[in-house]
Amino acid sequence: MSDARETATGRAQGESIAIVIAVLVIGCAGIYYVRSLIGPVFFALTLVITVRPLVSWATRHHVPRPVSALVAILIVFAFVIGLFAALGVAIVQLIETLPNYAAQFSSIWDSIRELLGRAGVDESTLIDQVSQSLDTSRIVSVAQSLLGQVSNAGSLLGVMGLSVVFLMFDTSRIEARSRALSRLRPGIASALNGFATSVRSYWLVSTVFGLIVAVFDVIALWILDVPMAVTWGVVSFITNYIPNVGFILGVIPPALIGLVASGPWTALWVVVVYSVLNFVIQSLIQPKFTGDAVGLNTTTTFLSLLFWSQIIGGLGTILAVPLTLFVKALLVDSDPRSRWVSIFLSAGDQPAVDDEGSDAAEADRTASEPISSIGVGPDDVSDTSGPAPGADAARS
């Protein structure tokens, strides 16, 4: 069987894998140089996919398509602008509050130096460097630099805004293209359908549970009398979109503020409360709602975070999972010969690929149904008459 495939393709499987890796490296290098364009456009695409079922639902209830598309666009705009505005307000409050705790920071650091001296540790040079790096003026400078990046995000929001508008109206009547793709390339149609379902589940569930965790964090910080509780709740909500390490990034600021404001026991309780909430809500409850929709194991998620943050930048930390799902859909799920890779990417103990027969059955099933990769269902195709474009080519 393998010999026949080598003869048919003209190259061995090892050669094919090497060529794919080389193409990926070149492609990633190209993406790196246009990351300021790729990141916002892909972010807009995933958000359009997420709200697309709302447009289909409104259309089925006799709402004009332009009106439903406009409402969906406003929802996306409100979410993105609200996200950036909340982050900007949190950074401003941090800049205004940190100088008030300069004396506490210095006192705590002096105590640490004294403790190290009693233990016989003489690392004065290292301590001085760390002390300078922990100076509140430097922390404020870093925060102001981050605020400048957030305020200069106008170009990013502009690209995202235009992309959302164009994508929303272009996909308002996607039925004919969906049926044509299902007939011409059933494997790709099925892969895109799986990608859309996964990324929609990822954004919706991450948003809902991120909001729940943020509310509980604010309540806990208010009970512990930690300053700027609402600000840290906003930070917790935003960092929830960063897989694996988002929890750590969200707990460090309130723990430090709790340490300088109320002492080490408050900081310890902040860490304990955040850890319990993260474990119970995001590790036990949230997976029950997402199920296997995303289908990526922890190692793959973490490596994708490191990889896409290098390629796309800061936005890549938020888009790490959607970008990985998209690449997986195009390169792995669309071709039965490469679906063995899913075995190493999937979460849980159930293999991602059972047998070749299931792949063939899935391809046959997809070929007879229109894809729903952007929220297209049976009701959406009822108003499209005539054969789909490319149907004659598919028959031939």
N, C-alpha and C positions, 0 to 999 in steps of 0.2 A: 504493500500500500504506500509506504513512504517512498519507495523507489519510483512508483508511478507518479507521485506528486513532484518528485525532483525532476523527472523527465518532462512533466507538463509545464512546470514553472521555469525550468532551465537552470535552477540554482538550488543548492542545498538549503536546509532550514537554518543552519548556522550562518550562512551567507545572508539570508534574508533578514535574520535578526540583527546582524552587523549593519546592514544597510539602513534598517529602521532606526537603530540607535544613532547612526551618523546623521540621518535626516532630522531626528529630534534635536540633536545638538545644534545643528544649523538653524533649525526653526526657533529654538529657544534664544539663540543669539540675536536673531532678527526681532523677536518679541521684545527682548531687552531694550533695543534701540528705539522701539516705538511703544514702550510701556505706558507712556502718558496718554496714548490713544487707545491701546488694547484694553487696559484696565477699566476705564470708565465705560467703554462700549460694551464690554462683556458684563459688567455690573448691571448696566441698563437692560441687556438682553435677559439676564436671570430674573430681574424684577418684573419685566414684561411677561415672562413665562409664568411667574408666580400669580400675577393678577389677571392673567388671560381668562381663567374660568369665570371670573366675575363678568367679563364682557359677554361670554357665551350665555351665562345665566340671564343677564339682562336682555339679550337679544331674544331668547326663548320666551320672555315675558313681554314681548312687543315693545321694548325700548329701542329707539332708533340706534343703529350701530355707531354713528358718529357721537351721539350723546353718551352711550356706554363707554366708548373708547376715551372720550374726554374725561369722564369721571375716573376711569382707571388711571389716566395720566396724572390727574390731580392727587390721587391717592399715593402714587409713586413719588411725586414731587414732595408731598407733605412728609412722607417717611424720610426721604434723603435729607431734605433741608432741616427737618427736626433733629435728625441724627447729628449733623454738623453743628447746628446751633447749640444743642445740648452740650456737645463736647467743648465748644468755644466758651460757653458760660462756665463750665466746670474748670477750665484752665484759668479763666479770669479770676474766679474766686480763689483758686489755689495761689495765684500770684499775689493777690491782696492779703491773704492770710498767713503765708509762710514767714514773712519778716517778723510777725508778732511772736514767733516761737524761736527766734535766733538764740536767745539766752538759754532756753531749755535745751536746744541742740548742743550748744557749747558745754553746758553743765554735764549732760549725759556723756559726751565724748571725753571730757576731763575725767569723769569717773571710770570710764573704760581704760584710759591710759594709766590711771593710778592702780587699777586692778592688775593690769599687765605688768606694771613695775613691781608690785608686790610678788607676783609669780616669777619674777626673775627674767622676764622677757624684755630684751632690749632691741626693739625694732623701731627706733626713733624716726629713721628716714621714712620707712613704710607708713608709720603712724601719721607723720606730718603730711604725707601725700594723700592718705585717705582722709585726714582731717580737712585738708583744703578742698578735696572733691566733695565732701559732705557739707561744705559751707553753704549757708542758706542763700547767699548772693549768687552762687553758681547754680543752685537748684532753680532759683527764680529766673536766671538767664536761660537755662534750658527750657523752662516752661514758657518763657516769652518767645523763644525760637519756635517751639511747637505751636504756640498761638499764631505766630506769623505764617506758618505753613497752613494752618487751618483757614486763616483769613485769606490766604492766596489761593484757596481752592476754587476760586471763581471759574477759572478755565476748566477745571475738572467737572464742576457742576454744569458748566455750559455744554461741554461735550456730552455729558450724561443726559442733560435735558433734551437736547436735539435728538440724540439717539433714541430716547424713550418715545418722543413724539413720532418719529419716522417709523420705528419698529411697531408701535401700537397701531398706527393706521395701516401699515403694510400687512400686518397679521390680522386685521379685522375681517378680511375675507381670504383665508388661507386654505379653504376646504379643497379646492381643485388641485392645488399644489400638493396637499397632503395625500390625496388619493393617488395622484400621479407618482409620487415618491414611494408610496406603499406598493405600487405595481411594478415600478422599475427597479427599485432597490429595497426589497423587503427587509434585508438585514440592517441597513442603515436606518430605515424607518422604525424598526423595533428598538434599535439602540437609542435613537433620539427620543422616542417615547419614554424609555426607561430613564434617560437623563432628565427630561422635563419633570417626570414624577418625583424623582429623587431630589432635584434642586428645589422644587416647590415645597416638598415636605421639609427640607432642611431650613429654608428661610422662615417658613411659618412656625415651625416648632421651636426653632432657635429664638425667634422674636417673642413668642408667647412665654416660654419658660425663662428666657432672659429677663422679661418684665417681672415675672413672679419672683425670681431670685432677687432682683433689684429691690422690690418692695420689702421683702423679708430682711434684706441687708439694711435698708434704711431704718426699719423698725428696731432691729437689733442694735444698730449704732446709736439710735436715739435713746434707747434704754441704757446703754453703756455710757452715755453722755460724751460721745466722740464728736468733736466739732465738724461742721460741714457734712452732716450725714446724708443730705439729699445729693450733694455733689458726688460723694463716693457711691451712692446708688446709681447715678448716671454713668459713672465710670464702670461700675460692675455690669450694667446693662450693655454697654458698648463692647467691653472686653469679652462678653459672653460669645460674641461672634468669632473670636479667635480660638480655634480648637486647641485643646490640651493645656496650653500655657496661659490662656485668658484668665483663668481663676487666679493664678499666681500674680499676674499683672494687676488684677483688681483688688487683691487683698493687701498688697504692700503699702500703698499710700495711707489707707485708714489705720493700719497697724502702727505706722510710724507716727502719725498724728496722735493716736491714742497713747503712744509711749511718751511723747513729750508733753502731752496735755494732762494725762492722769496717771502715768506710771506704767511699769512693766506688766502688772496684772491686767490692766485694761487692754494692752496690746495682745497679751496672750488670749484673752477672751475673744477679741476680734478674730484672731486666727482660728480659734476653735469654732466659733459660730459660722464663719465663712466656710470652713472645711465641712462641717456637718451639713449645712445647707447645700453645698456643692455636691456632696456625696449622695444625699437623700434625693434631692430634686433632679440633678443632672445625671446621676449615675444609676439611680434606681427607678425613678418615675418617668423621666423623659424618654429613655429607650423604649418603654412600653407603648408610647404614642408614635415614635418614629418607626419602630419595628426594624425591618431590614430594608427600609426604603433607601437609605443612603448606602448601606452595604460596604463600608470601608472599615477595615480594622484600625486599631489605635496606632500601630506602627506606621501604616500608610498615611494616616491623617497627620501624624507628627512630621514625617519626612516631607509630605506635601507642603506643610506650613513653612519649613525651612527652605524648601526649593522655590516656591512661588514668591516668598518674601524677597529672595535674591533677584528673581526675574522681574517681577512687577513692582516691587517696593512695598511701602506701607499698606497699600490697598490689597496687595497679594496675601497678607495675613488674614484678611476677611474673606477673600475670594479663594482661599486655598482649596477648600473642599469642592465648591462648584467647578473650579478649573480642573481639578483632578477627575471629577465625574465626567466632564466634557471630553477630556482626553481619553478616558477609559471607554466612553461610548463610541468614539470614532475609531480608536485603534484596537480595542479588545472586543467589545460587545457586538460590533457590526460584522465581524468575521468569525464564523465558527472555528476556523483553524487556529485562531489566537485566543479563544476563550479560556484556554487552560491557564492563562495569566491571572484570571479572576480568582482562581483557587488561592493564590498568594495575597490577593488584595481584599478578599471578602472578610466580613466579620462573622463570628460564630463558627460552629463546627460543621454546618451543612455545606457541602461542596457547592461552588457556584455553577458547575457544569456537571450534569449527571451522566449523560451519554450523548452520542452523536444523534441518536434518534430524536431526543428532545429538542436539539437545535433545529433539525429539519422540520419537526412539527411546529416549532415556534415560527419558523420562516414561512411555512405554508399558511399558518393562521394569520400572520401579519399581512401577507400578500392579499388576503381577502377582506381586510378591514382598513379603514383610514386611520392614520396615526393620530394620537391625541397629544403629541409632544408639546403643543402650546395651547392645550385646552380645547381641542376640537373633538366633539363627540358626535354621535349619530344625529342629534337634533340640529347640529350646525351645518350638516351637509345637505339638509333637506331642501334648501333654497338654491342649490347649485344644479343646474340642468346640463344635459349633454355629457359626452365622454370627457374624461379628464385629459389635460394636455399630456401628450406622450403615450396615450393608451395604445394607439396603433403601433408605436415603436415597441411597446412592451409585448404586444401580441406576436409581432414578427420575431 
